[in-house]
Amino acid sequence: MLRTHVTTAAVLTLTLCASPGLAQRADDYLTLVREYAAGQGGDAVMRLSRWSQGDVTKAATAVTATLSSGDIAVAAMLHTELANAIVDGDPFRAAFHVTRARAYLGVWTARPDGHERAAAFSRRWYEFVASMFASAGRMQEAAWYVHTGLLAFPGDSMLYVVRGTIPEMNTRIRFVPDLREALPEDSKRLEQVEQGLKRATNAYQQAVDADDRNAVAWLHLGWINFYLEDRRAKSRFDAALARAGDDTVRYLAHLFLGGVAEREHQPADALREYEAARLVGARYQTPYVAISRIEESLGHADRAREVAMQAAQLRKDDGDDPWWDFRIVLDRPALIWLRAEARRR
């Protein structure tokens, strides 16, 4: 159970070894941990964001010995959530909170109780944090967390996926902001794009070699193939669909297969795939937009307008479209898993 108060031993320690101000700060910190565990993550993260790094360090140091293993998972996620919220605007402070979260995981892993759970949690945590930094364009930090994660968990397939996103994002930042654009016509620029995406493909292939069931890796391989106009794209999207373990992968696989069919001037096949994507992800706008576009091309103007209106009526807070996470290479499923696991009692 998450502690609802500081233990007697902790109170004595704080009374003897800390100033009254620090004792209060430590108690406030434990309150934030309790609130996050209870599902009030947004409020807890917002209030922690106002703390100085010095106050965070002192309070966390003071309470670490009093935390159960379950509490440590919660505290680690509190800091990870804050890092994710600020990484774009304040990457250095985000790195501080990630380091604090990693320190907690080190404490948890070293304890004899729950080592298996700590290892599973840490593995997913490295995957998410590396993707978080990559999505924010912080490639050095992303690479460091991939490397460190692989030292702890050799052969982790998802960490190879994140490793592939680093050269992919670098290529996009430097040469092609959006992989939906046409290939560069300039031969030198095209060569640079191909070289960067080859490094990404090699890492995605490592992910598949490590675990052929990794549907996300197959999606990324197919996406690079699709952009480079490589005919292997369809077979790789098919492989992702066949291995899909959740609706996010199914949704993206159908969406991308629709893109392949549309490029190959097969509107009926494209429409079928986009409809399948909408069936899985009815609250996301992307398949509606694609369906409307195909219907318009087929001369079905009324149907195109009807679907476009349906898309316009969707509320953004009905859920984040996985397509956008895929584009910015953020591993949101890992974040969702970590939240649930941290709060599991």
C-alpha positions in Angstrom: 0.0 0.0 0.0 1.1 3.6 -0.6 1.9 5.2 2.7 -0.7 7.7 3.9 1.7 9.3 6.4 5.4 9.4 7.2 6.4 6.5 9.4 7.4 7.1 13.1 11.0 6.3 12.3 10.9 8.8 9.4 9.5 11.5 11.6 12.3 10.9 14.1 14.9 11.0 11.4 13.5 14.3 10.0 13.2 15.8 13.4 16.8 15.0 14.4 18.6 15.5 11.1 16.6 18.0 9.2 15.4 21.5 9.6 11.7 22.1 10.2 11.5 23.5 6.7 12.9 20.4 5.2 10.6 18.2 7.3 7.6 20.1 5.9 8.9 19.9 2.4 9.4 16.2 2.7 5.9 15.8 3.9 4.6 17.9 1.0 6.6 15.7 -1.4 5.0 12.6 0.0 1.6 14.2 -0.5 2.4 14.7 -4.2 3.4 11.0 -4.4 0.1 9.9 -2.7 -1.9 12.1 -5.1 -0.3 10.8 -8.2 -0.9 7.2 -6.9 -4.6 8.1 -6.4 -5.0 9.2 -10.0 -4.5 12.9 -9.5 -1.4 13.0 -11.7 -2.1 16.3 -13.4 -2.3 18.3 -10.2 0.7 16.6 -8.6 2.8 17.1 -11.6 1.8 20.8 -11.9 2.7 21.5 -8.3 6.0 19.6 -8.5 6.9 21.7 -11.5 7.0 24.8 -9.2 9.7 23.3 -7.0 13.3 24.2 -7.3 15.8 21.4 -8.2 17.4 21.9 -4.8 14.1 21.4 -2.9 13.3 18.3 -5.0 16.7 16.8 -4.3 16.5 17.5 -0.5 13.0 16.2 -0.1 13.5 13.1 -2.3 16.7 12.3 -0.4 15.0 12.7 2.9 12.1 10.3 2.1 13.6 7.6 -0.1 14.3 5.2 2.8 10.7 5.5 4.0 9.2 4.6 0.6 7.9 1.1 -0.1 8.8 -0.5 -3.5 5.3 0.5 -4.8 5.8 4.0 -3.6 9.1 4.2 -5.5 7.5 3.3 -8.7 4.9 6.1 -8.1 7.6 8.6 -7.3 9.6 7.6 -10.4 6.5 8.2 -12.6 5.7 11.5 -11.0 9.1 12.8 -12.1 8.9 11.1 -15.5 5.5 12.7 -16.1 6.9 16.1 -15.3 9.8 15.6 -17.6 7.5 14.6 -20.4 5.4 17.7 -19.9 8.4 20.1 -20.0 10.9 18.4 -22.3 10.1 20.6 -25.3 10.3 23.9 -23.5 12.8 23.1 -20.8 14.9 20.0 -21.7 17.6 20.6 -19.1 15.1 20.6 -16.2 13.4 17.6 -17.8 16.7 15.8 -17.8 17.1 16.5 -14.1 13.7 14.9 -13.3 14.5 11.9 -15.5 17.7 11.4 -13.5 15.8 11.6 -10.3 13.3 9.0 -11.6 16.2 6.7 -12.7 17.7 7.0 -9.2 14.5 5.7 -7.7 14.5 2.8 -10.1 18.0 2.0 -9.0 16.9 1.9 -5.4 13.9 -0.3 -6.3 16.0 -2.8 -8.3 18.5 -3.2 -5.5 15.9 -4.3 -3.0 15.3 -8.0 -2.6 11.5 -7.7 -2.8 9.8 -7.3 -6.1 13.0 -7.5 -8.2 11.1 -9.0 -11.2 8.5 -6.3 -11.2 11.2 -3.6 -10.9 13.1 -5.0 -13.9 9.9 -5.1 -16.0 9.1 -1.6 -15.0 12.6 -0.3 -15.7 12.7 -1.9 -19.1 9.6 -0.1 -20.2 10.8 3.1 -18.5 14.0 3.2 -20.6 12.0 2.6 -23.7 9.6 5.5 -23.0 12.3 8.0 -21.8 14.5 7.3 -24.8 11.5 7.9 -27.1 10.5 11.0 -25.2 13.9 12.6 -25.8 13.9 11.5 -29.4 10.5 13.0 -30.0 11.8 16.3 -28.6 14.8 16.3 -30.8 17.2 15.6 -27.9 19.1 12.9 -29.8 22.2 12.8 -27.5 20.0 12.1 -24.4 17.9 9.6 -26.4 21.0 7.7 -27.6 22.3 7.6 -24.0 19.2 6.1 -22.6 19.0 3.6 -25.4 22.6 2.6 -24.8 22.2 2.4 -21.0 18.9 0.5 -21.4 20.5 -2.1 -23.6 23.3 -2.5 -21.1 20.7 -3.4 -18.5 18.4 -5.3 -20.9 20.5 -6.7 -23.7 18.6 -7.5 -26.9 15.5 -5.5 -25.9 13.6 -5.2 -29.2 11.8 -2.0 -28.4 15.0 -0.2 -27.5 16.3 -1.1 -30.9 13.1 0.5 -32.3 13.9 3.7 -30.4 17.5 3.5 -31.6 16.1 3.5 -35.1 14.0 6.6 -34.5 17.1 8.7 -33.7 18.6 8.6 -37.2 15.1 8.8 -38.7 14.3 12.0 -36.7 17.8 13.4 -37.4 17.2 12.9 -41.1 13.8 14.6 -40.9 15.1 17.5 -38.9 18.0 18.1 -41.3 16.6 17.2 -44.7 12.9 16.2 -44.8 10.6 17.6 -42.1 7.7 15.4 -43.1 8.2 11.9 -44.6 4.9 12.3 -46.4 6.7 14.7 -48.8 8.2 13.6 -52.1 11.8 12.3 -52.2 14.3 15.2 -52.8 15.1 15.8 -56.4 18.7 17.0 -55.6 20.9 13.9 -55.9 23.2 14.9 -53.0 20.3 15.6 -50.7 18.6 12.3 -51.8 21.8 10.4 -50.9 22.0 12.0 -47.5 18.3 11.1 -46.8 18.9 7.5 -48.0 22.0 7.2 -45.8 20.2 8.5 -42.7 17.2 6.3 -43.3 19.4 3.3 -43.9 20.8 3.6 -40.4 17.2 3.8 -39.1 16.3 0.7 -41.1 19.3 -1.2 -39.7 18.1 -0.6 -36.2 14.5 -1.5 -37.0 15.8 -4.7 -38.5 17.7 -5.4 -35.3 14.5 -5.0 -33.5 12.8 -7.6 -35.7 15.8 -9.9 -35.4 15.6 -9.7 -31.6 11.8 -10.3 -31.7 10.0 -11.1 -34.9 6.7 -10.5 -33.1 7.5 -6.8 -32.6 4.7 -5.3 -34.7 5.9 -1.8 -34.0 9.2 -2.5 -35.5 7.5 -3.9 -38.7 5.5 -0.7 -38.9 8.6 1.4 -38.8 10.3 -0.7 -41.4 7.3 -0.4 -43.6 7.1 3.3 -43.1 10.7 3.8 -44.3 10.1 1.5 -47.2 7.0 3.5 -48.1 8.8 6.8 -48.1 11.7 5.4 -50.2 9.2 3.9 -52.6 10.4 0.4 -51.8 7.8 -2.2 -52.8 8.5 -4.1 -49.6 6.4 -1.6 -47.7 3.1 -3.5 -48.1 4.5 -6.9 -46.9 5.9 -5.2 -43.8 2.7 -3.5 -43.0 1.0 -6.8 -43.5 3.5 -8.3 -41.1 2.7 -5.7 -38.5 -1.0 -6.3 -38.9 -0.5 -10.1 -38.5 1.4 -9.5 -35.3 -0.7 -6.7 -33.9 -1.3 -7.1 -30.2 -3.4 -4.0 -29.7 -5.7 -1.6 -31.6 -3.0 1.1 -32.0 -0.9 -1.2 -34.2 -4.0 -2.4 -36.1 -5.2 1.1 -36.7 -1.8 2.3 -38.0 -1.3 -0.8 -40.1 -4.6 -0.4 -41.9 -3.9 3.4 -42.3 -0.5 2.7 -43.9 -1.9 -0.1 -46.1 -4.4 2.4 -47.3 -1.6 4.8 -48.2 0.1 2.0 -50.2 -3.0 1.2 -52.1 -3.7 4.9 -52.8 -0.2 5.5 -54.1 -0.7 2.5 -56.4 -3.9 4.0 -57.8 -6.1 1.3 -56.2 -8.9 3.4 -54.7 -11.2 0.5 -53.8 -8.4 -1.2 -51.8 -7.4 2.1 -50.2 -11.0 2.8 -49.2 -11.3 -0.7 -47.7 -8.1 -0.2 -45.6 -9.1 3.3 -44.5 -12.5 2.0 -43.5 -10.8 -0.7 -41.5 -8.7 1.9 -39.7 -11.8 4.0 -38.9 -13.5 0.9 -37.5 -10.6 0.4 -35.1 -10.1 4.1 -34.4 -13.5 5.7 -34.8 -12.5 8.7 -32.6 -9.5 9.7 -34.7 -9.8 12.2 -37.5 -7.1 10.8 -39.9 -9.1 7.9 -41.4 -12.1 10.2 -42.0 -9.9 12.7 -43.9 -8.4 9.9 -46.0 -11.8 8.4 -46.7 -13.2 11.8 -47.7 -10.3 12.3 -50.1 -10.8 8.9 -51.8 -14.6 9.4 -52.1 -13.9 12.8 -53.7 -11.5 11.2 -56.2 -14.2 8.6 -57.0 -16.7 11.4 -57.8 -18.8 10.8 -54.7 -19.0 14.4 -53.6 -21.9 14.0 -51.2 -20.3 11.1 -49.4 -17.0 13.0 -49.2 -18.7 16.0 -47.6 -20.6 13.7 -45.2 -17.4 12.0 -44.0 -15.5 15.3 -43.8 -18.3 16.7 -41.5 -18.1 13.6 -39.3 -14.3 14.3 -38.9 -15.0 17.9 -38.0 -17.4 16.9 -35.3 -14.8 14.7 -33.5 -13.5 16.2 -30.3 -9.7 16.3 -29.8 -10.1 15.3 -26.2 -11.6 12.0 -27.3 -8.1 10.7 -27.6 -4.8 11.4 -29.2 -4.5 10.0 -32.7 -1.7 7.3 -32.7 -0.7 8.7 -36.1 0.7 11.8 -34.5 2.6 9.9 -31.9 4.1 7.7 -34.6 5.2 10.7 -36.5 7.0 12.2 -33.5 8.2 8.8 -32.4 6.7 9.0 -28.9 6.1 5.6 -27.3 2.8 6.5 -25.7 1.7 2.9 -25.1 4.8 2.5 -22.8 3.8 5.7 -20.9 0.2 4.4 -20.4 1.6 1.0 -19.2 3.9 2.7 -16.8 1.2 4.8 -15.3 -1.1 1.8 -14.8 1.8 -0.3 -13.4 2.9 2.4 -10.9 -0.6 2.7 -9.6 -1.2 -1.1 -9.3 -1.6 -2.3 -5.8 
